[in-house]
Amino acid sequence: MTTAPGPKTAMVLAAGLGTRMRPLTDDRPKALIRVAGRALVDRVLDKLAAAGVERAVVNVHHFADQVEAHLRRRRDMEIVFSDE
């Protein structure tokens, strides 16, 4: 029995204001907060890439420019931005 391949596109919700994480989010979005040297959004995208996802739609809003600039450096998958 063969298993069906997993999804090739995923959605990452990164548009929140991060109010519960203040003051860490006073100057950056929650998605870019670093935990053990790695941004939260990168931790999610790393797992998706390892699972075979080829495209991630990332919704952005709060400090959207920072998230977009950060994610444009990734080369392991296509990143599509949805500005909410």
C-alpha positions in Angstrom: 0.0 0.0 0.0 1.4 3.4 -0.9 0.6 6.6 0.9 -0.5 9.7 -0.8 1.9 12.6 -0.9 1.4 15.3 1.6 0.2 18.8 0.8 2.6 21.0 -1.3 1.1 24.3 -0.2 0.6 25.5 3.4 -0.7 28.6 5.1 1.2 30.3 7.9 -0.7 32.7 10.1 1.7 35.5 11.0 -0.5 38.7 11.0 -1.2 39.0 14.7 -0.3 42.1 16.7 1.6 40.1 19.4 0.0 42.1 22.2 0.5 39.4 24.8 4.3 39.3 24.0 4.9 43.0 24.7 7.5 44.5 25.2 9.2 42.0 22.8 6.8 43.0 20.0 7.1 46.8 20.5 9.5 47.0 17.5 9.0 43.6 15.7 6.3 41.2 14.9 5.8 38.1 17.0 6.8 36.0 14.0 10.3 37.4 14.2 10.8 36.8 17.9 13.8 34.6 18.3 13.8 31.4 20.4 17.1 29.7 20.8 18.5 31.8 18.0 15.8 31.1 15.4 12.8 33.2 14.5 9.4 31.6 15.3 8.3 31.9 11.6 11.5 30.1 10.5 10.9 27.3 12.9 7.4 26.7 11.3 8.7 27.0 7.8 11.6 24.6 8.5 9.2 21.9 9.6 7.0 22.5 6.6 10.0 22.3 4.2 11.1 19.1 5.9 7.6 17.7 5.3 7.8 18.4 1.6 5.8 21.6 1.4 7.0 23.6 -1.6 4.9 26.8 -1.2 3.9 28.7 1.9 1.3 31.5 1.9 2.2 33.7 4.9 -0.4 36.3 6.0 1.2 39.5 7.3 0.0 42.7 8.8 1.8 44.0 11.9 5.3 45.1 10.8 4.6 43.3 7.5 7.7 44.9 5.9 10.0 43.2 8.4 8.4 39.8 7.9 8.6 40.1 4.1 12.2 41.2 4.1 13.2 38.4 6.5 11.4 35.7 4.5 12.6 36.9 1.1 16.0 35.4 2.1 14.6 31.9 2.2 15.4 29.7 -0.8 14.0 26.3 0.3 10.4 27.1 -0.8 8.3 29.6 -2.5 6.9 32.2 -0.1 3.7 34.1 -1.1 2.6 37.0 1.0 -1.1 37.8 1.8 -1.3 41.2 3.5 -4.3 41.1 5.8 
